[in-house]
């Protein structure tokens, strides 16, 4: 299994758009993924970043590092978003590869923390994230918000 950064490998941008849209988009957000992923390689900013998890059979997972994950707490960033690993690949800590790459890129981008919003309580704590509150989504839902201070090892199995 290996990780592909779209910024470093723009030839993967189009397959990444299709994969992210398939896993995360709805009819109202298709263009958000298309526009963000296709323009990421040319951005002078450290954000956004998009990642694919791949093996010989193709794309097996994805994640992003963005300025806001459709959540009310715009004072927090960057956000880990759209983390997904195919069901038949779960249980092998592949999600950790995606999270760790986002952490490295966030740290290199000058950020001290990484944030995410998720209802998967317990999963992200094992990777060193702590719940810090909740935020509201434009569609009326709310989610717990997690944060991790970067540069500190804090992995648990």
Secondary structure, DSSP 8 states (H G I E B T S, - for coil): -EEEETTT-GGGHHHHHHHHHHHH--TTTHHHHHHHHHHHTT-SSS--EEEEEEETTEEEEEEEEES--S-S-TTS--EEEEEEE-GGGTTSSHHHHHHHHHHHHHHHTT-SEEEEE-S-TTTTGGGT-EEEEEEE-TTS-EEEEEEEETT------
